[in-house]
């Protein structure tokens, strides 16, 4: 299932799910699902020479990459890693029950809000001692992503990738287009592309998550990182004039998006960029998976979503990040801390990236010499960011994003004139969902 393109930055469709969404966990945060044996911890970590680890990396490529990291750690430390791998969506759906039951010592999870949620419920252990040793390996934005609301560290990041606006270098050269850095230049470019017979912005929202990425970009460019985080956490109102401004901007560029988006998959939208029928495409770097011809892939490039408000510039980058956490009562805390320290080293990242070249390292100390030009650019974009977001379905409650935001944004794409009633409806449902624990 985890099929890779032959070369370059080849992000596969399962990577999008594995690295980012896991939206199968629609009931994740209030699950109340009985603890199934399938999601219980392996329970073998009483041995001081064994650390148990719960993993959601069930796809073949990441599973193999992680196995190689754990083998290297065992060779170095003498501590064995007993891995309890579950199907990615099962892990997502049962994470709440799993962490309240008898979880493994260490478990794979996501940075940002989804990590903070479990930290605030005391279902994870702070790892400030680990960060005293690994802190120098990471940029400030990555450190911020790894902290709970209490300011303590709970997460060790391993890999990441950015969302950006993708385009074909040859198409831009042929028409004399320039990369836009401001909203006005972006809108002007859309108009010009339309005049030149191109679809300015490829778009496919059949699976209902791509539109969330568009909202994220326009929101943090319009209102800044802090407001975006507050809105995602249910603390700001969807009927706030700031949110309406986001949809006004979106309405301005919606006519330049590919028509019939709600009936089109992201892969089919990507094919219009491959075929040079579309000028641009906002997506994660996994879009490269659709460029199966090496010449096409070599022609692929990207730029940061343009500035809307100069006070926020292009400071924020959407970069979903995966890594590890320490459970609430690890049986082998000392061994688990050793493992987490190792996972926070450039050495561990190098092993992972060798097996799975579809992502970039979270650390600024990792060796980037083997990166493709696109990977190097992705890495620079992330390490140079002032703030990193994780994508709507990671920065907010997944039950809210799947049951409320996905249909609401599809509704907006179909009927942008209904924006006020859509926003009122979102706010009403948000209050109900966030009021529940």
Buried (B, 14 or more C-beta within 10 A) or exposed (E): EBEBBEBBBBBBBBBBBBBBBBBBBBBBBEBEBEBBEEBBBBEBBEBEEBBBBBBBBBBEBBBEBBBBBBEBBBEEBEBBBBBBBBBBBBBBBBBBBBBBBBBBBBBBBBBBBBBBBBBEBEBBBBBEEBBEEBEEBBBEBBBBBBBBEEEBBBBBBBBBBBBBBBBBEBBBEEBEBEBBBBBEBBBEBBEBBBEEEBBBBBBBBBBBBBBBBBBBBBBBBBBBBEBBBBBBBBEBBBBBEBBEBBBBBBEBBBEBBBEEBBEBBBBBBBBBBBEBBBBBBBBBBBBBBBBBEEEBBBBBBBBBBBBBEEEBBBBBBBBBBBBBBBBBEBBBBEBBBBBBBBBBBBBBBBBBBEBBBBBBBBBBBBEBEEBBEBBBBBBBBBBBBBBBBBBBBBBBBBBBBBBBBBBBBBBBBEEBEEBEEBBEBBBEBBEEBBEEE
